[in-house]
Amino acid sequence: MKRTFFIIAILISIFSLAQAQNIRMGISASPQASWFTSDVASIESEGAQAGFSFGLITDFFFTERYSFSTGIMINNTGGTLSYADSLDFKASDKVYNLGEKSTIKYKIQYVDIPLTFKMESNKIGYFKYYAQFGVINQIRVGASANITDDTQDFSGVGCKDEVGLFHMGYTIGTGALYYFSKNTAISLGASYSNGFIDITSNKNKDVEDKTTLKNLSLSVGLLF
């Protein structure tokens, strides 16, 4: 019982601090389409892959309409690459020797920590409109792949050694807030992100390419 009261007291303190320090918190979910691009002609993207992210968001206001926005999200993303040349692909169980014209569909799970600057309009009726930009910071927590070539087909192969631990890129987005009470709003938005860092490993490849992750997402959130 004492532990329960202690937890409740901590939560009350956090929310009180949030109100006192002009902090707005909420939850968000985002369906998305992501894809890879490579700077080597023999490695091509095979189109977009559906994904989903969700988590907590926090806005730290330093003026009435400008804030530093961050949070922590679980992001399920990925993309598909086709390789014109043969390669060795290091998986969790073994190294796969893939022939020419192989295809690898990556499924990656990240913990996202965005760092963005957000600008909001004055309230127009029940609505506010916003724009934001900044960087995304992603830490890999899981990775698997579906592998196909002319002679073999494997699904759900662990491949953390073929995906970098850390990924970073820029993001830009816009959206609207609908206030159905004084301090509670529904957020709807869209954003685009583009990676800076090579997302795949070149340890077992004859060609050293740079593969980047791009993402287009829609978001819906509840802010309070």
C-alpha positions in Angstrom: 0.0 0.0 0.0 2.8 2.4 0.9 4.5 1.6 -2.5 1.2 2.4 -4.3 0.9 5.8 -2.6 4.5 6.5 -3.4 4.0 5.8 -7.1 0.9 7.9 -7.2 2.7 10.8 -5.4 5.5 10.6 -8.0 3.0 10.7 -10.9 1.2 13.7 -9.4 4.5 15.5 -9.0 5.5 14.8 -12.6 2.2 16.2 -14.0 2.4 19.2 -11.6 5.9 19.9 -12.8 4.8 19.6 -16.4 2.1 22.2 -15.9 4.3 24.5 -14.0 7.1 24.3 -16.5 4.9 24.6 -19.7 5.5 21.0 -20.7 2.9 19.3 -22.9 2.9 15.5 -23.1 1.0 13.0 -25.1 0.9 9.7 -27.0 1.2 9.2 -30.8 0.9 6.5 -33.4 2.1 6.6 -37.0 1.5 4.3 -40.0 4.3 4.8 -42.4 6.0 3.8 -45.7 9.7 3.4 -45.7 12.3 2.5 -48.4 16.0 2.2 -49.0 18.2 4.0 -51.5 21.8 3.0 -52.4 24.6 4.9 -54.1 25.7 1.9 -56.1 24.1 1.0 -59.4 24.2 -2.8 -58.8 22.1 -2.4 -55.6 18.6 -1.3 -56.1 15.6 -0.5 -54.0 12.5 -2.7 -54.5 9.9 -0.2 -53.4 8.3 0.9 -50.2 7.5 -1.2 -47.1 4.6 -0.6 -44.7 5.5 0.1 -41.0 4.2 1.5 -37.8 5.6 3.5 -34.8 4.1 4.4 -31.5 5.1 6.0 -28.2 5.3 9.1 -26.0 5.9 12.7 -27.1 6.8 15.8 -25.1 6.9 19.4 -26.0 9.0 21.8 -23.9 7.7 25.4 -24.5 10.1 28.2 -24.2 7.6 30.7 -25.5 3.8 30.5 -26.0 4.1 29.1 -29.6 7.6 27.7 -29.9 8.8 24.5 -28.3 11.5 21.9 -28.3 9.8 18.5 -29.1 11.1 15.1 -28.2 9.9 11.7 -27.0 10.5 8.0 -27.2 9.0 5.8 -29.9 9.1 2.2 -30.9 9.5 2.2 -34.7 9.0 -0.9 -36.9 10.4 0.0 -40.3 12.6 -1.4 -43.1 13.0 -1.8 -46.9 14.0 -4.2 -49.7 17.2 -4.3 -51.7 18.0 -6.3 -54.8 21.7 -7.2 -55.5 22.9 -7.8 -59.1 26.1 -9.5 -57.9 26.6 -12.4 -55.5 27.3 -11.7 -51.9 27.8 -13.2 -48.4 25.0 -12.3 -45.9 25.9 -12.8 -42.3 22.8 -13.8 -40.3 22.5 -14.8 -36.6 22.7 -18.6 -37.5 25.2 -18.6 -40.3 26.6 -16.8 -43.4 24.3 -17.2 -46.4 26.1 -17.4 -49.8 23.7 -15.6 -52.2 23.9 -15.8 -55.9 23.3 -13.0 -58.5 19.9 -11.2 -58.5 19.2 -11.9 -54.8 16.6 -9.9 -52.9 16.7 -9.1 -49.1 13.7 -7.6 -47.3 14.9 -6.0 -44.1 12.5 -5.7 -41.1 14.1 -3.4 -38.4 12.8 -2.3 -35.0 14.3 0.9 -33.6 13.9 2.9 -30.4 13.5 6.5 -31.8 14.4 9.7 -29.9 13.5 12.6 -32.1 14.9 16.1 -31.4 12.9 18.8 -33.2 11.9 22.4 -33.1 8.2 23.0 -33.3 6.4 26.3 -34.3 2.6 26.7 -33.7 0.1 29.2 -34.9 -2.3 31.1 -32.7 -5.5 29.3 -32.1 -8.0 29.7 -34.9 -11.4 28.5 -33.5 -10.6 25.1 -32.1 -7.5 24.6 -34.2 -3.8 25.3 -34.1 -1.4 24.5 -37.0 2.2 23.6 -36.6 5.4 22.9 -38.5 8.5 21.2 -37.1 12.0 20.1 -38.2 15.0 18.5 -36.6 16.8 15.2 -36.4 15.8 11.6 -35.6 18.1 9.3 -33.5 17.4 5.6 -33.8 18.9 2.7 -31.8 18.4 -0.7 -33.3 16.8 -3.2 -31.0 15.9 -5.9 -33.5 16.5 -6.9 -37.2 15.4 -9.7 -39.4 15.3 -10.4 -43.1 13.5 -12.4 -45.8 16.1 -13.7 -48.3 15.5 -14.9 -51.8 17.7 -15.8 -54.7 17.4 -18.4 -57.6 18.0 -21.4 -55.4 16.9 -20.5 -51.9 14.2 -18.7 -49.9 14.4 -17.9 -46.2 12.0 -15.9 -43.9 12.6 -14.3 -40.5 16.4 -14.7 -40.5 18.0 -12.7 -37.7 20.5 -10.1 -39.2 21.6 -7.7 -36.5 25.2 -7.9 -37.8 24.0 -6.6 -41.2 22.2 -3.5 -39.7 24.0 -0.7 -38.0 23.3 -0.2 -34.2 22.7 3.6 -34.6 20.9 5.6 -37.3 20.4 9.3 -37.7 18.6 11.6 -40.2 16.7 14.8 -40.6 12.9 15.1 -40.4 10.4 17.7 -41.4 6.7 17.8 -40.8 3.4 19.7 -40.5 0.0 19.2 -39.0 -2.9 20.5 -37.0 -4.1 20.3 -33.4 -7.9 20.2 -32.6 -8.6 21.3 -29.0 -11.8 19.7 -27.6 -11.0 21.1 -24.2 -8.8 23.9 -22.9 -5.6 21.8 -22.6 -6.4 18.6 -24.5 -6.0 18.2 -28.2 -6.0 15.6 -31.0 -3.0 15.9 -33.3 -3.0 15.0 -37.0 0.2 15.3 -39.0 2.5 14.2 -41.8 6.3 14.0 -41.9 9.2 13.0 -44.1 12.6 11.8 -42.9 15.8 11.0 -44.7 18.8 9.2 -43.2 22.4 10.5 -43.0 24.1 7.3 -42.0 24.6 4.0 -43.9 22.0 1.7 -42.5 23.6 -1.6 -43.6 26.9 -3.2 -42.9 29.5 -3.8 -45.7 31.6 -6.3 -43.8 30.7 -9.3 -46.1 30.2 -7.4 -49.3 32.7 -7.0 -52.2 31.1 -3.5 -52.9 31.0 -0.9 -50.2 27.8 1.1 -50.7 25.9 3.6 -48.7 22.3 2.6 -48.1 20.0 5.2 -46.5 16.5 4.9 -45.0 13.7 7.3 -46.1 10.3 7.5 -44.5 7.0 9.1 -45.1 4.5 8.9 -42.2 1.1 10.0 -41.0 0.6 10.5 -37.3 -2.3 10.8 -34.9 -1.9 11.7 -31.3 -3.5 12.8 -28.1 -1.9 15.7 -26.3 -2.7 16.9 -22.7 
